[in-house]
């Protein structure tokens, strides 16, 4: 712990402190238990066969290391902006802070665009016959409206959607339990790997995919300024949500491999729907389509909350134009940041296939996590006047090592896309700095005019 004095670090914020401990727990849980799990099992089964639980457990352990670093820094500096603010404090280098924040923005807005397209695709097609891109744009407008209405309203919506989201995963677990109770299923598949594959390398390769399903916890760092008593509630909510998600994921992985062979799982575009259908329990197909839509909508809402708060926090620190930090007087929400990030996400929906960009998101987030783990160690000498969470020094060190390990598993073309996006960030940073200098520079005739007056 830091000093014995307890204060309210959120005092002086322009944002409303409306997030309680239970709301924060559900916020993180809803973001981690996102739409990815509904398609994840099919992809993982190609890598590890029936041992779906193994990469999920490894990914959880690796995510908890970096989560420890976030718990310390968020409770130490509870301000909107998350990793970008931590980098600015630790490295005192505007370019590094900008690139960390830019990486979060690129990852978040791209993910939101992908979720919007997923929402407007086959899942929505079960109920309505509409074109994908226009439907995605309308969907993002609705998400922006809810985001702008207020953080408490957004999180109450998240609470309802998280319950629906979790219920779908519980249905999977329960129906497979019924299958087992009736003598069906094959438990031996949970330890089977594809022929000719080393179990260790297969688990590590699949852990990169599984890791993507846990990285949603970073979003919570960007709403820290709106949390009541963050030093007390944030660590409990963070670790509680990650452990809950990890247990659910492992159970879903076990259930999936028990119910279906890996060949059938990997060939299905809706693997969990296929799992439930294989149990013979009478769950209508439209129920899972509806649950998937809710899961996607929840992921998009939380991602756009994160992106707008990162934008707001960077603008407050002068890393982006100050106009992006404007808030609605009554609602206390960063409306300019919300509009800007929504417009960018709408433009990205025109790209269409975002599969490679989704892999690039993971790459960018790993750079962000490395920065945060290093920042914990650098900022140990910085003392604050309130109590905060503190992790042992070996935790961020292991966090850095885990991120580097996962980086080695990325494909070459993903590196090209990631480095290309970072180059765009460097160019934008240079333009912003040049524009900022010009706006601050005195007019060449200013002295002459002042002398005349």
N, C-alpha and C positions, 0 to 999 in steps of 0.2 A: 504494500500500500504506500501511498504518498503521505503527505502531512496529515495530521489528525483533524485539521479544520475541514468542515464540510460546507460546501457552498452549492449554489444552483448555477452551474456553468451556462445554462441556457438563457440566463437573464440578459436582456439587451437585444435579443434576437427579434427580427422583424417577422418571423414565422410563429404560428400558433403552436404551443406545446399541447397537443391533443392525443398523443400516442401513449397509452398505458402499457404495462407489462404484458397482459393477455393479448392486446391488439398487436403488439410488436411480435410476440411469439407466433401468432397466426399469420402476420405479414411475412415473416421469414419462412415459415412452414409452407405457406401458399406459393411462395416464389420458388422454393427448392423442389416441392412436389409439383412441378410444372407440367406442361403439356408433353415434354420429352419422354416421360416414363411410358406414355401410352404407345409410343413407337419404339422405345429403347430396346426392349427385349429381343425383337427380331434382329436388330443390328448386332447386339452383343452375342447372340447365339451363333452368328457366323464366325466369331472369334474364339469363343470358349465352349461351344457345344452346349451341353446341359449344365455346366458349372457357372450359371449366371450369377449366383450369389457371390462368388469370389471377387471379381473385379469391382462389384458394388461395395463390398466390405473394404477393399483396398482403397478405393476412391474416398470413402467416408473417412478412413484414418488419415489420408493425406489432406483432405479438406479441413479436418479438425486442427491440424497444425497451423495453417494460415488463419483459421478462424480465431485461434488464440491470440495472434498478433492483432487482428481487427478488434477483438474485445479490449485489449489494452489501449490501443490508440483511440478508439471511439469514446471510451469512457474518460480518457485523458483530454481529448479535444473534441467535444460533442458539437461539431459544426457541420452544416450541409457541405457537400463536396467530396467527402470520403477520402479515397486514396490520393486524389490530387492535392488536397490540403495537407495530408501527412507528408507527401513528397516535398511540398514547398517548405514545410517547417524543417524537415530533416536535411535536405540537400541545398537549400538556399539558392536554387538554380531555377529561374523561371521557365527555361526550356524543358527541363526534366519534369517539373510540375505540370506544365502544359501538356506534354506528351502522355503522361499518366492519365490525366483527365480526358484527353482526346481519345486515348485507347478505350476508356470506359464509355465515352459517348459513342464511338464507332461501334463498339460491341453492343451497347444497349439499343441504339436506334436500329441497327441492322437486325438484331433479334426481334424487335417489335415489328419491323416490316415483315420478317419471315412468319411471325405468329399471325399477323393480319392476313397474309396469304393463306396460311394453313386454316384459319377460321373460315375464309371465304371459299375454300376448296371443297373436298369431298364431304367433310362433316356437315357444312351448311347445305351442300347439295342434297343431303338426305331429306331436307325439309323445303328448300327453295331452289328453283332453277335460275341462278343469276350468274353474271360474269364475275370472274374472280377479282380483277383489279378494282372496278368500281365498288364492289362490296367491301373490299379491304379498305378503301379510302373512307367510306361511310363508317366502317367499324372504328377506324382510328379517330375520326371526328367524335364519335360517341365516347371513346376512351378519354380523349382530351377534355371533353365537357365534364366528365366525372372527375378527372384529375384537377381541373380548375375550380370545381365546386368546393373542394376542401379535402384536406388530408384525412380528417375523421370520417367523412362520408365515403371516401375511397377505401379506407381500411375496414369500415363496416361492410361494404360490398365485398371486399376481399374475404372477410370472415365467413360470409354466406357461401361464396364461391369455393373457399378452401374446404368447407364441410362437404360440399357436393363432390369436389375433387377427390377427397380422401374416401368418400363413400364408394366411389368407383373402384378404388384399389382394394377396399375392404370386401367388396363383392367378389373380386378375383380370388382373394385369399379364402373367403368363406365357401365359395362354390367348389374350389379345389379340395377343401377339407371335406365337403360332402361327398365329392368323388372318391376320396381316399377311404372315407367311412363305408362306402358301398363296395369296396374292394377294387376300385378302378385306379388308373394312373400307374406310373412306374417311378418309384423312389430312386432306383439305381441310376437314373439319368442325371441326378444332381452332381455326380462325380465324374461324368464322362466328358472327355475332351475330343475334338476332331482328330481323326487319324493323322499321324505324322507330324503333330504339332507339339512343341514343348510346352507343358502346362505353365511354367514360369513366364515365358515370353508371351504366351497367349493372354494370361491374366494381366500382364503389364500393358500390352497393347490395348486390351479392352478397357483397362482402367482409365485411359485417356478419354474414351467415349463416355464411360460412367461418370467421370469427374465433371463433365459438363452438366450433369444433372444435379450437382451439389453447389455449383458456383453462385447460385442465386443469393446466397447469404450476403454477398458483397453489397447488394442493393440496400440492405438495412443500414449500412454506414452512411448513406446519403440522406437518410431521414433522421439522423441522430439529433439534429437541432430541434426537431419537433417531438422528441421523446421526453416524457416526464421522468425526472430522476434517472438519467441514463446510467450513471455509475452503479446504481443498485440493480436496475432491471435488465440492462442490455446483455450482460454475460449469461444470465439465466435464460433469457429468451433465445439467445443465439445458440448456445450449446444444447438446450432442450429441443429446439426445432430441428437442428442437424441430427441429433441422436434419434428423434422420432422418425424423421425422414429415412434415416439409414435402416432402422428396424423394418419399416414398411417396405422399403426397396428390396431388402434381403428376402423378406417373406414373399413378395411378389415374384422375385427371381426364382425362389424355390418352387412356388406354385406353378409358374409357367413351365419349368422344365419337367415337373411331375406330370402335368396335364398333356403336354405335347412334345413330340420329338423335335430336336433342334432344326431339322430340315423343314418341318412345317412352320415353325416359328419364324425362321429367317425368310421364308417365302411369302409371309403375310404382311400386308401394309397396315393391318390393324391387329397386331399380335394378341393384345389382351382381349379383344373381342373374340378372336379365335379360341383363346384359352377358355373363356366362359362358355362358348358354344360347345367345346369339347367335353365339358363336364356334364352336359345333359340337363342342367338346371334351367328351368324355364324363364330366362331373363330376355325380354324383347330386345332385338338388335338396336332399335331406335333409342333405347335408354342409354346405351354406351355412346352413341353418336352425340346425344345431348350432353352427357357428362364430359365428353372430349371437348365440345364447344365451350363449356363453362371453364374447363381447365385452360384452354388456349386464351380465352378472354381474360382470365385472372392473370396469366403470365404476362400478357400484353399490358395490362393496367399497371402491374407492379414494375415492369421494365420501363414504362414511360414515366412513372413517378421517379424512378432512379435517374433517368436521363435528364429530366427537367431539373432535378435537385443538383445534379453534377454541374449542369450549365449555370444554374443560379449561384452555386458555391464558387465556381471559377470566376464568374463575373464579379462577385463580392471581393475576391482577392485580386482583381485587376488582370486576370489571365485571359479574360474575354471582355468584350465591350460592356461597360457599366449598365447600359440599357437593358441587358438581359437579366439584371437583378431586380427589376421592377416587380412589385407584388400588388395584388388587388387589395384595396384598402380594407374592405369588409371581410373578404374571404381569407386574406393572408396567404395566398398561394402565388407562386412565381409565374404570372400569366404570360409574360413575354417568352420566358424559357420554354413553357409548355407549347406555345404556338410554334416556336422555331423548331423544336425537336419533332413535333407532329408533322410539320411540312416536310422536313427531311425524310422522315419515315415514309410518308406518302410517296415521295419521289423514288425511294428505294423499292417500293412495291412494283414499280415499272420494270425493274431489272428481271423479275421473273424467278429463275432458278437461283436460289440462294444457298445451295448445298455446300459449295466451296467456301462461301463467305461465313457459313455457320462454323466450319472448322477454323476459319481465321479468327472468329470470335474467341475461341478457346485459346488460341495462340496469344492474342492481345491480352486476355485476362491473366494468363500466366505471367506476362511481363508486369502487369499491375500488381499481382500477388508478390512477385519477387521484390518490387519496389517497397511494398508495405512491410514485408518481413525485414528488409534491410533498415527501413525507417524506424522500426521498433528498437533496434540495437543502437542506432545513431542518437535517438531521442531519449535514451536512458538518462543522459546527463541533464536533460531539461526538466526542471521541477515545476509542478503546478500546485495551486493552493487548495485543491480539493482531493478527496479520496478517489482512487480509480483502480480498476482491475490491473493485475500484473502477472505476466507469465514468466516461467524460468527462461533463462537466456538460450538454453538448448532448443526450445520450441521454435523460435523464428529461424534458427540455424537449420534445423531439420525441415522447416517450411521452405526455405530457399532451395535446399537439396532436392526436395520433392518436386518443386516446380521445374528445376533444371532437368530432372529425370523425365518428366512428362514432355518437356520441350524436345527431347531427343527422339520422341516417338512421332513427331509431326512430319508430314510429307513435304517434299521440296516445293511443290507448287503452293502449298499453304504458306510457307515461309516467304515466297515471292509476293503473295497477296498481302501478307502482314507487313512486310517491309515497305511495300508500296503505299499502304495506308499511313504508315508512320512518316513516310516522306511527304505525303500530302499534309500531314500535321505540321511538319517543320516549315513548309511553305506558308501555311496559314498563320503560324506563329510569327514568322518574319513579317508578313503583311500587317498583322495586328500591331506589332511593335513599331513598324514604320509609321502606320497611321496614328498610333498613340503619340509618337514624338512630334509629328506635324501638328496635331491638335493642341499639344502643350507648348509648342514653340511660339514666341512672341512674333507679331507681325513686324516685318522690317521697317515699316513706317510708324510703328507704335511710339517709339521714343520721340520722333519728330512731332507727331500729333500731340503727345503729352506736353512737349515743350511749348507748343503754340498755345495750348490751353492754360 
